[in-house]
């Protein structure tokens, strides 16, 4: 999409990139909704917390648990499932949503 725009225009603006991002997120909306439907409410809550943090560290710390109103065992169990299903990944001592477009959709929607 952005490439197509670049062919017809000499420069790409931030607004162009935002417009393309919005189109991509809209196009994948039903896929993202079905992905969330697969999760339990607690798993979804942990996924939303990680998405909001972008690079979530200390996910079992008191600060994280209190900020997102989670229990330690809830987070540990959800992290295991979310990692196994490739919703999230662990890299550089932090958890991130594996699909960056999915993360952006979550942040915009919730």
Protein Blocks (a to p, Z undefined) as FASTA:
>chain_A
ZZmmmmmpmbdcfklmmmmmmmmmmmmmmmmmmmmmmpcfklmmmmmmmmmnopaghklb
mklmmmnopafklmmmmmmmmmmnomacceehiacdfblmlmmmmmmmZZ
